[in-house]
Amino acid sequence: REIGSIIRSLGCFPTEAEVQEVLAQVNVEEPRTVYFHLEKFLPVMMKVILDRRYPPIPEDVLLHAFEALDQNKCGYITKEDLKKYLTEE
């Protein structure tokens, strides 16, 4: 369940379909299991990282996303608003 979060924490930003592709590569021998072994995951992720398969989200896209959340146009998002967006919306 957390493979996407793990991959994204490594600085890669794949789509959900791409996450499923990585998962399929890791679970080649055990396609129905919900767990995978670190020994299988590491070589797959090393190749992903070295090939720069999933580039980071461009800075201007992130800035635009935060500007859209800044409804008061004050140049920042309050901690409370960010928490609300991340947990409720």
VEXPA-23404 format. One record per residue: residue number from 0; residue in three letters; z, y, x of N, C-alpha, C, CB in turn. Coordinates in pm, whole numbers, plus 50000, padded with zeros to 5 digits. Glycine has a CB too. Example, Ala and Ser with C-alpha at 12.3 -4.5 7.8 and 13.67 -1.06 7.14 Angstrom:
residues 2
site seq: 0 type: ALA n_c3: 50780 n_c2: 49431 n_c1: 51319 ca_c3: 50780 ca_c2: 49550 ca_c1: 51230 c_c3: 50780 c_c2: 49670 c_c1: 51320 cb_c3: 50905 cb_c2: 49553 cb_c1: 51131
site seq: 1 type: SER n_c3: 50708 n_c2: 49775 n_c1: 51285 ca_c3: 50714 ca_c2: 49894 ca_c1: 51367 c_c3: 50787 c_c2: 50003 c_c1: 51290 cb_c3: 50572 cb_c2: 49940 cb_c1: 51408
***
This chain:
residues 89
site seq: 0 type: ARG n_c3: 50000 n_c2: 49879 n_c1: 50081 ca_c3: 50000 ca_c2: 50000 ca_c1: 50000 c_c3: 50000 c_c2: 50125 c_c1: 50084 cb_c3: 50119 cb_c2: 50001 cb_c1: 49908
site seq: 1 type: GLU n_c3: 50060 n_c2: 50120 n_c1: 50200 ca_c3: 50078 ca_c2: 50241 ca_c1: 50280 c_c3: 49977 c_c2: 50256 c_c1: 50393 cb_c3: 50216 cb_c2: 50242 cb_c1: 50339
site seq: 2 type: ILE n_c3: 49875 n_c2: 50172 n_c1: 50396 ca_c3: 49780 ca_c2: 50177 ca_c1: 50507 c_c3: 49714 c_c2: 50314 c_c1: 50519 cb_c3: 49674 cb_c2: 50070 cb_c1: 50491
site seq: 3 type: GLY n_c3: 49679 n_c2: 50376 n_c1: 50406 ca_c3: 49618 ca_c2: 50509 ca_c1: 50410 c_c3: 49710 c_c2: 50612 c_c1: 50473 cb_c3: 49580 cb_c2: 50553 cb_c1: 50271
site seq: 4 type: SER n_c3: 49837 n_c2: 50608 n_c1: 50437 ca_c3: 49935 ca_c2: 50701 ca_c1: 50496 c_c3: 49950 c_c2: 50677 c_c1: 50645 cb_c3: 50071 cb_c2: 50687 cb_c1: 50426
site seq: 5 type: ILE n_c3: 49950 n_c2: 50552 n_c1: 50685 ca_c3: 49964 ca_c2: 50518 ca_c1: 50827 c_c3: 49844 c_c2: 50571 c_c1: 50904 cb_c3: 49977 cb_c2: 50365 cb_c1: 50846
site seq: 6 type: ILE n_c3: 49723 n_c2: 50547 n_c1: 50852 ca_c3: 49602 ca_c2: 50593 ca_c1: 50921 c_c3: 49600 c_c2: 50745 c_c1: 50928 cb_c3: 49476 cb_c2: 50540 cb_c1: 50849
site seq: 7 type: ARG n_c3: 49637 n_c2: 50810 n_c1: 50819 ca_c3: 49635 ca_c2: 50957 ca_c1: 50817 c_c3: 49741 c_c2: 51015 c_c1: 50910 cb_c3: 49657 cb_c2: 51009 cb_c1: 50675
site seq: 8 type: SER n_c3: 49852 n_c2: 50945 n_c1: 50927 ca_c3: 49955 ca_c2: 50993 ca_c1: 51019 c_c3: 49907 c_c2: 50986 c_c1: 51164 cb_c3: 50084 cb_c2: 50911 cb_c1: 51003
site seq: 9 type: LEU n_c3: 49803 n_c2: 50910 n_c1: 51189 ca_c3: 49745 ca_c2: 50900 ca_c1: 51323 c_c3: 49636 c_c2: 51005 c_c1: 51346 cb_c3: 49687 cb_c2: 50761 cb_c1: 51345
site seq: 10 type: GLY n_c3: 49620 n_c2: 51097 n_c1: 51250 ca_c3: 49524 ca_c2: 51206 ca_c1: 51266 c_c3: 49385 c_c2: 51175 c_c1: 51216 cb_c3: 49517 cb_c2: 51243 cb_c1: 51409
site seq: 11 type: CYS n_c3: 49368 n_c2: 51066 n_c1: 51144 ca_c3: 49239 ca_c2: 51030 ca_c1: 51085 c_c3: 49246 c_c2: 51057 c_c1: 50936 cb_c3: 49203 cb_c2: 50882 cb_c1: 51114
site seq: 12 type: PHE n_c3: 49136 n_c2: 51097 n_c1: 50877 ca_c3: 49137 ca_c2: 51132 ca_c1: 50736 c_c3: 49023 c_c2: 51063 c_c1: 50661 cb_c3: 49127 cb_c2: 51283 cb_c1: 50718
site seq: 13 type: PRO n_c3: 49036 n_c2: 50931 n_c1: 50645 ca_c3: 48932 ca_c2: 50855 ca_c1: 50574 c_c3: 48945 c_c2: 50870 c_c1: 50423 cb_c3: 48939 cb_c2: 50709 cb_c1: 50612
site seq: 14 type: THR n_c3: 48836 n_c2: 50841 n_c1: 50354 ca_c3: 48840 ca_c2: 50834 ca_c1: 50208 c_c3: 48912 c_c2: 50704 c_c1: 50170 cb_c3: 48696 cb_c2: 50840 cb_c1: 50146
site seq: 15 type: GLU n_c3: 48942 n_c2: 50688 n_c1: 50043 ca_c3: 49006 ca_c2: 50563 ca_c1: 50000 c_c3: 48915 c_c2: 50443 c_c1: 50023 cb_c3: 49044 cb_c2: 50572 cb_c1: 49851
site seq: 16 type: ALA n_c3: 48784 n_c2: 50462 n_c1: 50004 ca_c3: 48689 ca_c2: 50353 ca_c1: 50030 c_c3: 48691 c_c2: 50314 c_c1: 50178 cb_c3: 48545 cb_c2: 50393 cb_c1: 49988
site seq: 17 type: GLU n_c3: 48700 n_c2: 50414 n_c1: 50266 ca_c3: 48706 ca_c2: 50386 ca_c1: 50410 c_c3: 48837 c_c2: 50318 c_c1: 50448 cb_c3: 48690 cb_c2: 50516 cb_c1: 50491
site seq: 18 type: VAL n_c3: 48946 n_c2: 50355 n_c1: 50380 ca_c3: 49074 ca_c2: 50287 ca_c1: 50402 c_c3: 49060 c_c2: 50139 c_c1: 50367 cb_c3: 49188 cb_c2: 50353 cb_c1: 50317
site seq: 19 type: GLN n_c3: 48992 n_c2: 50111 n_c1: 50258 ca_c3: 48972 ca_c2: 49971 ca_c1: 50217 c_c3: 48887 c_c2: 49895 c_c1: 50319 cb_c3: 48907 cb_c2: 49965 cb_c1: 50079
site seq: 20 type: GLU n_c3: 48791 n_c2: 49964 n_c1: 50381 ca_c3: 48709 ca_c2: 49901 ca_c1: 50486 c_c3: 48796 c_c2: 49863 c_c1: 50606 cb_c3: 48595 cb_c2: 49995 cb_c1: 50530
site seq: 21 type: VAL n_c3: 48884 n_c2: 49953 n_c1: 50647 ca_c3: 48975 ca_c2: 49924 ca_c1: 50758 c_c3: 49064 c_c2: 49807 c_c1: 50722 cb_c3: 49059 cb_c2: 50047 cb_c1: 50794
site seq: 22 type: LEU n_c3: 49117 n_c2: 49809 n_c1: 50602 ca_c3: 49204 ca_c2: 49702 ca_c1: 50556 c_c3: 49130 c_c2: 49568 c_c1: 50556 cb_c3: 49257 cb_c2: 49732 cb_c1: 50416
site seq: 23 type: ALA n_c3: 49005 n_c2: 49570 n_c1: 50516 ca_c3: 48924 ca_c2: 49447 ca_c1: 50517 c_c3: 48906 c_c2: 49395 c_c1: 50659 cb_c3: 48787 cb_c2: 49471 cb_c1: 50451
site seq: 24 type: GLN n_c3: 48890 n_c2: 49485 n_c1: 50756 ca_c3: 48875 ca_c2: 49444 ca_c1: 50896 c_c3: 49004 c_c2: 49384 c_c1: 50949 cb_c3: 48833 cb_c2: 49564 cb_c1: 50983
site seq: 25 type: VAL n_c3: 49116 n_c2: 49440 n_c1: 50908 ca_c3: 49246 ca_c2: 49392 ca_c1: 50955 c_c3: 49280 c_c2: 49257 c_c1: 50893 cb_c3: 49356 cb_c2: 49494 cb_c1: 50923
site seq: 26 type: ASN n_c3: 49246 n_c2: 49240 n_c1: 50767 ca_c3: 49282 ca_c2: 49118 ca_c1: 50693 c_c3: 49167 c_c2: 49019 c_c1: 50682 cb_c3: 49330 cb_c2: 49153 cb_c1: 50556
site seq: 27 type: VAL n_c3: 49082 n_c2: 49011 n_c1: 50782 ca_c3: 48966 ca_c2: 48923 ca_c1: 50776 c_c3: 49005 c_c2: 48780 c_c1: 50743 cb_c3: 48891 cb_c2: 48928 cb_c1: 50908
site seq: 28 type: GLU n_c3: 49110 n_c2: 48729 n_c1: 50807 ca_c3: 49149 ca_c2: 48590 ca_c1: 50785 c_c3: 49234 c_c2: 48571 c_c1: 50661 cb_c3: 49224 cb_c2: 48539 cb_c1: 50905
site seq: 29 type: GLU n_c3: 49300 n_c2: 48676 n_c1: 50615 ca_c3: 49391 ca_c2: 48666 ca_c1: 50501 c_c3: 49360 c_c2: 48777 c_c1: 50401 cb_c3: 49539 cb_c2: 48675 cb_c1: 50547
site seq: 30 type: PRO n_c3: 49247 n_c2: 48769 n_c1: 50332 ca_c3: 49205 ca_c2: 48880 ca_c1: 50247 c_c3: 49293 c_c2: 48907 c_c1: 50126 cb_c3: 49068 cb_c2: 48856 cb_c1: 50200
site seq: 31 type: ARG n_c3: 49376 n_c2: 48813 n_c1: 50086 ca_c3: 49455 ca_c2: 48834 ca_c1: 49964 c_c3: 49599 c_c2: 48876 c_c1: 49992 cb_c3: 49454 cb_c2: 48709 cb_c1: 49881
site seq: 32 type: THR n_c3: 49637 n_c2: 48884 n_c1: 50114 ca_c3: 49774 ca_c2: 48920 ca_c1: 50146 c_c3: 49795 c_c2: 49071 c_c1: 50135 cb_c3: 49811 cb_c2: 48871 cb_c1: 50286
site seq: 33 type: VAL n_c3: 49916 n_c2: 49113 n_c1: 50104 ca_c3: 49946 ca_c2: 49256 ca_c1: 50094 c_c3: 50004 c_c2: 49309 c_c1: 50225 cb_c3: 50043 cb_c2: 49282 cb_c1: 49979
site seq: 34 type: TYR n_c3: 50025 n_c2: 49221 n_c1: 50321 ca_c3: 50079 ca_c2: 49259 ca_c1: 50451 c_c3: 49975 c_c2: 49229 c_c1: 50558 cb_c3: 50212 cb_c2: 49185 cb_c1: 50481
site seq: 35 type: PHE n_c3: 49988 n_c2: 49299 n_c1: 50670 ca_c3: 49903 ca_c2: 49267 ca_c1: 50783 c_c3: 49987 c_c2: 49273 c_c1: 50910 cb_c3: 49780 cb_c2: 49363 cb_c1: 50792
site seq: 36 type: HIS n_c3: 49942 n_c2: 49206 n_c1: 51011 ca_c3: 50015 ca_c2: 49201 ca_c1: 51137 c_c3: 49974 c_c2: 49319 c_c1: 51225 cb_c3: 49989 cb_c2: 49068 cb_c1: 51209
site seq: 37 type: LEU n_c3: 50070 n_c2: 49376 n_c1: 51291 ca_c3: 50046 ca_c2: 49488 ca_c1: 51380 c_c3: 49944 c_c2: 49450 c_c1: 51487 cb_c3: 50176 cb_c2: 49535 cb_c1: 51445
site seq: 38 type: GLU n_c3: 49950 n_c2: 49327 n_c1: 51533 ca_c3: 49858 ca_c2: 49280 ca_c1: 51637 c_c3: 49712 c_c2: 49284 c_c1: 51590 cb_c3: 49894 cb_c2: 49138 cb_c1: 51680
site seq: 39 type: LYS n_c3: 49691 n_c2: 49273 n_c1: 51459 ca_c3: 49556 ca_c2: 49282 ca_c1: 51405 c_c3: 49517 c_c2: 49427 c_c1: 51377 cb_c3: 49545 cb_c2: 49199 cb_c1: 51275
site seq: 40 type: PHE n_c3: 49615 n_c2: 49507 n_c1: 51341 ca_c3: 49590 ca_c2: 49646 ca_c1: 51306 c_c3: 49557 c_c2: 49732 c_c1: 51429 cb_c3: 49711 cb_c2: 49704 cb_c1: 51233
site seq: 41 type: LEU n_c3: 49631 n_c2: 49712 n_c1: 51537 ca_c3: 49614 ca_c2: 49798 ca_c1: 51655 c_c3: 49472 c_c2: 49799 c_c1: 51711 cb_c3: 49709 cb_c2: 49753 cb_c1: 51762
site seq: 42 type: PRO n_c3: 49408 n_c2: 49684 n_c1: 51733 ca_c3: 49272 ca_c2: 49690 ca_c1: 51787 c_c3: 49173 c_c2: 49760 c_c1: 51694 cb_c3: 49222 cb_c2: 49550 cb_c1: 51816
site seq: 43 type: VAL n_c3: 49188 n_c2: 49739 n_c1: 51564 ca_c3: 49099 ca_c2: 49804 ca_c1: 51468 c_c3: 49120 c_c2: 49955 c_c1: 51474 cb_c3: 49125 cb_c2: 49752 cb_c1: 51324
site seq: 44 type: MET n_c3: 49245 n_c2: 50000 n_c1: 51474 ca_c3: 49272 ca_c2: 50144 ca_c1: 51478 c_c3: 49235 c_c2: 50206 c_c1: 51611 cb_c3: 49418 cb_c2: 50170 cb_c1: 51449
site seq: 45 type: MET n_c3: 49251 n_c2: 50134 n_c1: 51719 ca_c3: 49210 ca_c2: 50187 ca_c1: 51849 c_c3: 49060 c_c2: 50215 c_c1: 51849 cb_c3: 49246 cb_c2: 50088 cb_c1: 51964
site seq: 46 type: LYS n_c3: 48983 n_c2: 50123 n_c1: 51793 ca_c3: 48837 ca_c2: 50144 ca_c1: 51784 c_c3: 48806 c_c2: 50263 c_c1: 51694 cb_c3: 48767 cb_c2: 50017 cb_c1: 51732
site seq: 47 type: VAL n_c3: 48874 n_c2: 50274 n_c1: 51581 ca_c3: 48853 ca_c2: 50387 ca_c1: 51489 c_c3: 48881 c_c2: 50519 c_c1: 51561 cb_c3: 48944 cb_c2: 50374 cb_c1: 51363
site seq: 48 type: ILE n_c3: 48993 n_c2: 50525 n_c1: 51631 ca_c3: 49032 ca_c2: 50648 ca_c1: 51700 c_c3: 48936 c_c2: 50680 c_c1: 51814 cb_c3: 49174 cb_c2: 50637 cb_c1: 51754
site seq: 49 type: LEU n_c3: 48904 n_c2: 50581 n_c1: 51897 ca_c3: 48815 ca_c2: 50605 ca_c1: 52011 c_c3: 48674 c_c2: 50641 c_c1: 51967 cb_c3: 48811 cb_c2: 50482 cb_c1: 52100
site seq: 50 type: ASP n_c3: 48628 n_c2: 50584 n_c1: 51857 ca_c3: 48494 ca_c2: 50617 ca_c1: 51804 c_c3: 48492 c_c2: 50748 c_c1: 51727 cb_c3: 48445 cb_c2: 50505 cb_c1: 51715
site seq: 51 type: ARG n_c3: 48611 n_c2: 50805 n_c1: 51705 ca_c3: 48625 ca_c2: 50929 ca_c1: 51626 c_c3: 48553 c_c2: 50911 c_c1: 51491 cb_c3: 48566 cb_c2: 51051 cb_c1: 51703
site seq: 52 type: ARG n_c3: 48581 n_c2: 50798 n_c1: 51428 ca_c3: 48513 ca_c2: 50761 ca_c1: 51304 c_c3: 48547 c_c2: 50854 c_c1: 51189 cb_c3: 48548 cb_c2: 50619 cb_c1: 51267
site seq: 53 type: TYR n_c3: 48671 n_c2: 50901 n_c1: 51182 ca_c3: 48714 ca_c2: 50988 ca_c1: 51072 c_c3: 48762 c_c2: 51120 c_c1: 51130 cb_c3: 48826 cb_c2: 50920 cb_c1: 50988
site seq: 54 type: PRO n_c3: 48674 n_c2: 51218 n_c1: 51136 ca_c3: 48713 ca_c2: 51347 ca_c1: 51194 c_c3: 48819 c_c2: 51416 c_c1: 51109 cb_c3: 48591 cb_c2: 51438 cb_c1: 51209
site seq: 55 type: PRO n_c3: 48898 n_c2: 51502 n_c1: 51170 ca_c3: 49000 ca_c2: 51574 ca_c1: 51093 c_c3: 48935 c_c2: 51668 c_c1: 50992 cb_c3: 49093 cb_c2: 51654 cb_c1: 51187
site seq: 56 type: ILE n_c3: 49012 n_c2: 51703 n_c1: 50892 ca_c3: 48965 ca_c2: 51797 ca_c1: 50791 c_c3: 48947 c_c2: 51933 c_c1: 50858 cb_c3: 49064 cb_c2: 51806 cb_c1: 50669
site seq: 57 type: PRO n_c3: 48833 n_c2: 52000 n_c1: 50837 ca_c3: 48810 ca_c2: 52130 ca_c1: 50900 c_c3: 48917 c_c2: 52232 c_c1: 50861 cb_c3: 48672 cb_c2: 52183 cb_c1: 50863
site seq: 58 type: GLU n_c3: 48951 n_c2: 52317 n_c1: 50954 ca_c3: 49055 ca_c2: 52417 ca_c1: 50934 c_c3: 49025 c_c2: 52509 c_c1: 50816 cb_c3: 49074 cb_c2: 52499 cb_c1: 51060
site seq: 59 type: ASP n_c3: 48899 n_c2: 52548 n_c1: 50800 ca_c3: 48865 ca_c2: 52639 ca_c1: 50690 c_c3: 48884 c_c2: 52572 c_c1: 50553 cb_c3: 48721 cb_c2: 52688 cb_c1: 50705
site seq: 60 type: VAL n_c3: 48865 n_c2: 52441 n_c1: 50545 ca_c3: 48886 ca_c2: 52369 ca_c1: 50419 c_c3: 49035 c_c2: 52368 c_c1: 50385 cb_c3: 48832 cb_c2: 52224 cb_c1: 50429
site seq: 61 type: LEU n_c3: 49120 n_c2: 52343 n_c1: 50485 ca_c3: 49264 ca_c2: 52346 ca_c1: 50462 c_c3: 49311 c_c2: 52485 c_c1: 50421 cb_c3: 49339 cb_c2: 52300 cb_c1: 50587
site seq: 62 type: LEU n_c3: 49260 n_c2: 52585 n_c1: 50490 ca_c3: 49297 ca_c2: 52723 ca_c1: 50458 c_c3: 49257 c_c2: 52757 c_c1: 50314 cb_c3: 49231 cb_c2: 52822 cb_c1: 50557
site seq: 63 type: HIS n_c3: 49138 n_c2: 52716 n_c1: 50275 ca_c3: 49092 ca_c2: 52742 ca_c1: 50137 c_c3: 49182 c_c2: 52671 c_c1: 50036 cb_c3: 48946 cb_c2: 52695 cb_c1: 50120
site seq: 64 type: ALA n_c3: 49226 n_c2: 52550 n_c1: 50068 ca_c3: 49315 ca_c2: 52476 ca_c1: 49977 c_c3: 49447 c_c2: 52549 c_c1: 49961 cb_c3: 49339 cb_c2: 52333 cb_c1: 50030
site seq: 65 type: PHE n_c3: 49504 n_c2: 52598 n_c1: 50070 ca_c3: 49630 ca_c2: 52671 ca_c1: 50060 c_c3: 49612 c_c2: 52805 c_c1: 49990 cb_c3: 49690 cb_c2: 52692 cb_c1: 50198
site seq: 66 type: GLU n_c3: 49499 n_c2: 52869 n_c1: 50010 ca_c3: 49472 ca_c2: 52995 ca_c1: 49939 c_c3: 49465 c_c2: 52971 c_c1: 49789 cb_c3: 49342 cb_c2: 53059 cb_c1: 49990
site seq: 67 type: ALA n_c3: 49410 n_c2: 52857 n_c1: 49750 ca_c3: 49402 ca_c2: 52825 ca_c1: 49607 c_c3: 49541 c_c2: 52803 c_c1: 49548 cb_c3: 49315 cb_c2: 52700 cb_c1: 49585
site seq: 68 type: LEU n_c3: 49633 n_c2: 52752 n_c1: 49628 ca_c3: 49769 ca_c2: 52730 ca_c1: 49581 c_c3: 49853 c_c2: 52859 c_c1: 49580 cb_c3: 49837 cb_c2: 52626 cb_c1: 49669
site seq: 69 type: ASP n_c3: 49811 n_c2: 52957 n_c1: 49657 ca_c3: 49883 ca_c2: 53085 ca_c1: 49666 c_c3: 49842 c_c2: 53173 c_c1: 49548 cb_c3: 49854 cb_c2: 53157 cb_c1: 49802
site seq: 70 type: GLN n_c3: 49897 n_c2: 53143 n_c1: 49432 ca_c3: 49857 ca_c2: 53212 ca_c1: 49309 c_c3: 49892 c_c2: 53361 c_c1: 49311 cb_c3: 49922 cb_c2: 53146 cb_c1: 49190
site seq: 71 type: ASN n_c3: 49996 n_c2: 53399 n_c1: 49383 ca_c3: 50037 ca_c2: 53540 ca_c1: 49389 c_c3: 49964 c_c2: 53618 c_c1: 49497 cb_c3: 50186 cb_c2: 53550 cb_c1: 49413
site seq: 72 type: LYS n_c3: 49880 n_c2: 53550 n_c1: 49574 ca_c3: 49802 ca_c2: 53611 ca_c1: 49683 c_c3: 49891 c_c2: 53687 c_c1: 49781 cb_c3: 49696 cb_c2: 53706 cb_c1: 49626
site seq: 73 type: CYS n_c3: 50007 n_c2: 53626 n_c1: 49814 ca_c3: 50100 ca_c2: 53691 ca_c1: 49906 c_c3: 50084 c_c2: 53639 c_c1: 50050 cb_c3: 50243 cb_c2: 53669 cb_c1: 49858
site seq: 74 type: GLY n_c3: 49998 n_c2: 53541 n_c1: 50071 ca_c3: 49973 ca_c2: 53493 ca_c1: 50207 c_c3: 50060 c_c2: 53375 c_c1: 50249 cb_c3: 49993 cb_c2: 53604 cb_c1: 50302
site seq: 75 type: TYR n_c3: 50139 n_c2: 53324 n_c1: 50157 ca_c3: 50222 ca_c2: 53208 ca_c1: 50188 c_c3: 50256 c_c2: 53134 c_c1: 50059 cb_c3: 50352 cb_c2: 53251 cb_c1: 50263
site seq: 76 type: ILE n_c3: 50305 n_c2: 53013 n_c1: 50075 ca_c3: 50349 ca_c2: 52932 ca_c1: 49962 c_c3: 50497 c_c2: 52906 c_c1: 49981 cb_c3: 50269 cb_c2: 52796 cb_c1: 49951
site seq: 77 type: THR n_c3: 50574 n_c2: 52929 n_c1: 49878 ca_c3: 50718 ca_c2: 52905 ca_c1: 49890 c_c3: 50746 c_c2: 52756 c_c1: 49901 cb_c3: 50793 cb_c2: 52965 cb_c1: 49771
site seq: 78 type: LYS n_c3: 50859 n_c2: 52724 n_c1: 49959 ca_c3: 50901 ca_c2: 52585 ca_c1: 49973 c_c3: 50908 c_c2: 52517 c_c1: 49836 cb_c3: 51037 cb_c2: 52577 cb_c1: 50044
site seq: 79 type: GLU n_c3: 50958 n_c2: 52588 n_c1: 49740 ca_c3: 50972 ca_c2: 52532 ca_c1: 49606 c_c3: 50835 c_c2: 52503 c_c1: 49543 cb_c3: 51050 cb_c2: 52629 cb_c1: 49517
site seq: 80 type: ASP n_c3: 50742 n_c2: 52597 n_c1: 49560 ca_c3: 50608 ca_c2: 52575 ca_c1: 49505 c_c3: 50538 c_c2: 52458 c_c1: 49573 cb_c3: 50523 cb_c2: 52702 cb_c1: 49521
site seq: 81 type: LEU n_c3: 50550 n_c2: 52449 n_c1: 49705 ca_c3: 50487 ca_c2: 52339 ca_c1: 49777 c_c3: 50545 c_c2: 52205 c_c1: 49732 cb_c3: 50505 cb_c2: 52357 cb_c1: 49929
site seq: 82 type: LYS n_c3: 50676 n_c2: 52202 n_c1: 49717 ca_c3: 50740 ca_c2: 52079 ca_c1: 49669 c_c3: 50688 c_c2: 52043 c_c1: 49530 cb_c3: 50894 cb_c2: 52095 cb_c1: 49665
site seq: 83 type: LYS n_c3: 50674 n_c2: 52143 n_c1: 49445 ca_c3: 50624 ca_c2: 52119 ca_c1: 49309 c_c3: 50481 c_c2: 52064 c_c1: 49314 cb_c3: 50628 cb_c2: 52249 cb_c1: 49226
site seq: 84 type: TYR n_c3: 50395 n_c2: 52123 n_c1: 49396 ca_c3: 50256 ca_c2: 52077 ca_c1: 49406 c_c3: 50247 c_c2: 51935 c_c1: 49461 cb_c3: 50176 cb_c2: 52172 cb_c1: 49495
site seq: 85 type: LEU n_c3: 50331 n_c2: 51904 n_c1: 49557 ca_c3: 50325 ca_c2: 51772 ca_c1: 49620 c_c3: 50387 c_c2: 51662 c_c1: 49535 cb_c3: 50395 cb_c2: 51776 cb_c1: 49753
site seq: 86 type: THR n_c3: 50478 n_c2: 51698 n_c1: 49447 ca_c3: 50546 ca_c2: 51594 ca_c1: 49370 c_c3: 50505 c_c2: 51588 c_c1: 49224 cb_c3: 50692 cb_c2: 51615 cb_c1: 49378
site seq: 87 type: GLU n_c3: 50459 n_c2: 51700 n_c1: 49169 ca_c3: 50431 ca_c2: 51704 ca_c1: 49026 c_c3: 50283 c_c2: 51714 c_c1: 48990 cb_c3: 50503 cb_c2: 51818 cb_c1: 48966
site seq: 88 type: GLU n_c3: 50206 n_c2: 51777 n_c1: 49073 ca_c3: 50066 ca_c2: 51807 ca_c1: 49034 c_c3: 49967 c_c2: 51735 c_c1: 49121 cb_c3: 50039 cb_c2: 51956 cb_c1: 49040
***
